[in-house]
């Protein structure tokens, strides 16, 4: 049985993961409007990944015999200054997710809630990947600048991204 504090924090994170998916769909829509469907695909896949993360929290909360509570989702940012800006906003968002996961780990560790600690270790590893992915694309976009051919090539690269939920992580 989880403490009330930890159960609430896990629920908050579950809802934040759903919010993340919502934010990434807005970013996908921005790129679709710019005729960059590969960039749009990147964020559609990112949204799918965030929904998967949210459902991992949902399932864990239920497995721990607590109640998952779904909250309202706020309106995401829909306008951006540039392609780089979109990814910088996404990176800042991922850094906030990392901070939140660390906070959850602090609570679980303080409470010696070992099942939750084990569960959260997967997310800590995942956040390293999430932040690195956004940072890499930002660096590519900064190098590309206004080179339309390079933007097109990156768009094609990002169009190939797929999300397949990891079997061992379900």
N, C-alpha and C positions, 0 to 999 in steps of 0.2 A: 504494500500500500504506500502510495506516495504522500508526502506532506502536502498540505494545501498550497503552500508557497511553490513547491516544485511542480505540482499539477497545473497551477495557474500559469507558471512560466513556460511549461511545455505547450499548453494551449495557445498562449500568446505567440510562441514561435511557429506553431502550426499555421496560425492565421497569417503571420508575417510571410510565410512561404507561399501561401495562396496570394497574398498581396504582391509578392515578387513576380509571380506568374502574370498577374494583371499588368504590372509595370512593363514587363518584357513584351507583352502583346501590344502595348501602346508604342513601344520602340519598333516592333515589327511593322506596325501600321505606318509609322513615319517613313520607314525605308521603302515600303511598298508604294507610297505616294511619290517617292523620289525615283521610281522605276528601278529599284535595286532589290529585286526579289531574293537574291542570294543573301544579302544582309537581313532581309525580312525573315528568311528561313532560319538564319542563325538565331534570331530572337524568338521565333516560334518554337524552335527546338529547346531554347533556354527556358521558355515558359512551360513546356512539357516537363522538363527536368525539375523545375520548381514545384509543379503540381505533384510530381512523384515524391519530392522531399516532404511536401505537406502531408501526403498520404502516409508516409513512413511515420511521421509524428502522430497522425490520427490513429494508425494501427497500434503504435506503441502505447499511446495513452489508453486505448481500449484493452490491450493486453495486460496493462497494469491495473485493470479494473477501476479506471477513472472514466469520467465522461468528457469526450471531446465536445467543445462548444465552438460553434462557428459564428464569427463576428462579421460585421459589415466591412466592405472593402472601400477604401477612399479612392477618389479620382486620381489617376496617375498623371505625370507630366506627359504632355502630348506634343509640345513644340521644343525644338532644339536648335542651337546655333549652327551646328555643323555635324558631320559624320563623327568626327572625333569627340565632340561634345556628348553624343549619345553614349559612346563607350565609356567616357569619363564618368557620366552619371551612373552607368551600370556598374563600373568599378567601385565607385563610392558606395553604391547600394550593397555590393558584395562585401565590402569592408564592414559595413554596418551589420550584415548577417553574421560575419565572422565574430564581431564583438558580442553579438547576442548569443551565439553558440558558446563562446568562452564564458559568458555570464552564466549560462545554463550549467556548464561544466563546473563552475565555481560553486553553485548551489548544490549540485549533486555530490560533489566532493565533500563539501562542508557537512552534508547530511549523511555521508557514507552510503549513498544510494548506488550500489555497484552495478545494478542492471542498467540504470540510466547512464552511468559513466561509460559502460561498454557500448551502449546505443549511440551516445554522442561522439565517441571516437571516430566513427565512420564519417560524421559530419565535419569534424575537424580536418580530416584528410581531404574531404570533398572541397572544403573552402580554399585550401591551398590551390587546388586545380582551378576553381572558379576565378579566383583573383588573377592567377597566372594567365588564364585564357583571355580575360579582358585586357590585361596589361600588354600582352603580345599583339593583340589587334590594334590597340592604341599606338604602339610603336610602329607597326606597319603603316597605319594611316598617316602618321606624322612623317614618315619617310616618303610616302607616296605624294603627299601634298595635293596639288591640283592636276596630277597626271591622270587623265581620264582612262587611258589604256590600263594603267595599274589598278585603278578603282574597279574597272571591269573585270580584271583578272582576279582580284580579291573577292569580288561579288561571286564569280564562278566558284572559287574555292569554298566560300561560305555556303553556297547553294548545296554543296555535297554533305553538309553536316546532317547527321541523323541522331536521334536519341533512342537508345535501346536500354530500358531499365536493367541494371545489373541484377542477375539472378541471385547471386549470393547475398545481395544487400536487401532483398525484399523481406 
